[in-house]
């Protein structure tokens, strides 16, 4: 997926996923909004415990919800291929920067 979308496209898709799952009043993903909207991303078979575990794993600030940054970090952690792609993009960007420095 990351190959086809490129860096900007991938970030856009992650933002779209966040927007689908978030509570529109609170602006974050809560347990209730995740449960209500999870079928939109094919996650309808996950149990309440699975959904809570996802929230807990990504909730770095301990507020019981995922903000957009926490969601994106969680998606990268849960998808190793995204991490590999992001490393490649970083390496390419650094190589380009080094070429400009010398």
C-alpha positions in Angstrom: 0.0 0.0 0.0 2.7 2.5 0.9 4.5 1.9 -2.4 1.4 2.9 -4.3 0.5 5.9 -2.3 3.9 7.4 -1.5 4.6 9.3 1.7 2.0 12.1 1.3 -0.7 9.7 0.1 -0.1 7.3 3.0 -0.3 10.1 5.5 -3.6 11.2 3.8 -5.0 7.7 4.1 -4.0 7.5 7.8 -5.8 10.9 8.4 -8.9 9.6 6.5 -8.9 6.5 8.8 -8.6 8.7 11.9 -11.4 10.9 10.7 -13.7 7.8 10.1 -13.0 6.5 13.6 -13.0 9.6 15.7 -15.8 11.0 17.8 -16.8 14.1 15.9 -17.7 16.0 19.0 -14.5 15.2 20.9 -12.0 15.1 17.9 -10.4 11.9 19.2 -11.0 8.2 18.9 -12.8 7.0 22.0 -13.8 3.4 22.8 -17.4 4.2 21.8 -16.4 5.8 18.5 -14.1 3.0 17.7 -16.7 0.4 18.4 -19.4 2.3 16.5 -17.2 2.9 13.4 -14.9 -0.1 13.3 -16.9 -1.9 10.7 -16.0 0.9 8.2 -12.4 -0.4 8.3 -13.3 -4.1 8.4 -12.8 -4.4 12.1 -16.3 -5.5 13.0 -15.2 -8.9 14.3 -13.0 -7.5 17.0 -14.2 -8.0 20.6 -14.7 -5.1 23.0 -11.5 -6.3 24.8 -9.6 -6.2 21.5 -10.8 -2.7 20.8 -9.9 -1.6 24.4 -6.4 -3.2 23.9 -5.9 -1.2 20.7 -6.8 2.0 22.5 -4.6 1.3 25.4 -1.6 0.3 23.2 -1.7 3.6 21.3 -2.8 5.9 24.2 0.6 7.5 25.1 -0.8 10.4 27.2 -3.2 8.2 29.2 -6.4 10.1 28.5 -8.2 7.0 27.4 -8.5 8.1 23.7 -6.4 8.4 20.6 -5.5 11.7 19.1 -4.4 11.8 15.5 -0.7 11.5 16.3 -1.3 8.5 18.6 -3.4 6.9 15.9 -0.8 7.3 13.2 2.0 6.0 15.5 -0.2 3.0 16.4 -0.9 2.2 12.7 2.8 2.2 11.9 3.5 0.0 14.9 0.8 -2.5 13.9 1.9 -2.6 10.3 5.7 -3.5 10.1 5.6 -3.0 6.3 4.7 0.7 6.9 7.7 1.0 9.1 10.0 -0.5 6.5 8.6 1.9 3.9 9.0 4.9 6.1 12.7 3.9 6.8 13.3 3.8 3.0 11.7 7.2 2.5 13.8 8.6 5.3 17.0 7.1 3.9 16.2 8.5 0.5 15.5 12.0 1.9 18.7 12.0 3.8 20.7 10.9 0.8 19.2 13.7 -1.2 20.0 16.2 1.6 23.6 15.0 1.8 24.0 15.4 -2.0 22.9 19.0 -1.7 25.4 19.6 1.2 28.5 18.5 -0.8 
